[in-house]
Amino acid sequence: MRGSYRRISRSLLLIGAALIVTAAATPAPESTIRWDAKNAYLKCDGAIDGSITWPAEPEAACVAMLMCANERALSAERQQRLIEQIRRVPGCGEP
């Protein structure tokens, strides 16, 4: 009886450890990342494409857009769309 209890406990411990490792390795969805986070560049593609919103305030949107222009490798098409979006933000300037 004791041997089977230990095997079950060890199995449950290994399963729990595997679940923790899997959860830690799964990246957070872009929509949950804050614009001031280190990995905010992950939001850029979605924001440029319109599936994620830019920050509401123009100054914060400008900072986010310029970060995307500088920190994210973009296709030529996305780069052009981003430039157009930046130009629509009052006082943002050029990337």
N, C-alpha and C positions, 0 to 999 in steps of 0.2 A: 504493500500500500504506500509506504513512504517513497519508494522509487518512482512510482507512477506520479505521485504528487510533485516530486522534484522535476520530472520530465515535463509535466504540464506547466509548472511555474517557469521553467527555463524557456519553454516554447512561447508562453505569453510574454515573457520579458523580451525575447528576440523579435516577436511580432511588434510589440510596442516600440522597440528601438528602430525597427525598419520603418514604421509609420512616422516617427519623429524625423528620421533622416529624409524620407520622401517629402514631408511637409516643408522642411527647411530648404530643400533643393528646388521646390516649386516657386517660380518667380511670382511676385504679386501682380495682379492685373494692373495695367497702366492707369485705369480709372481710380485706383486707390492710392496711387503715388502722389504726393504733394508736389506742387510746382517748385517749392524751395528745397526739395530733397536732393541728395547727391545723385540719385539715379533718375532725376526728372527728365533727362534727355530721352528716356524710354517713351515718354508721352508725345514726343514731337510728331512722329508719323501720324498718329491718330488725330492730333490737334490740327495739323495741316490738312488732313483729309476730311475733317469735320465730325469724326466720331467721338472726339474728346473736346471739351470746351477749353478755350484759353481762359486765363484769369479774367474776372469781370472788370477790374479797374484797368484803365488804359496803360498806366505806368507799369503795373505788374504784368500785363499782357506783353508790353514792349520788352521787358526784361526777359520773359519766357521765350518770346520769338527770337530775340537776339541770341539767347543761349542756344536755341535750336539751330540757328544759322552757323554758330561757331563750334558747337559740341557734337553735332550729329552729322554723319555722312548721309547726304540726301541725294536722291536721283535728280537729274536735271529738271524733270517735271515738278517734283516736290519743291526743289529750290526756287523755281520760278513762282509757284503758288505761294510759298512763304514770303517771298519778296513783295508780292502783290498784297498779301495780308498785312505785312509790316507797314507798307505805305498807306494803308487805311487807318492806322492808329495815329491819332494826332500827336505830333511832336516826337515820333519815334525815330525818324531818320532812316539812314541806309545801313544795311548790315555790313 
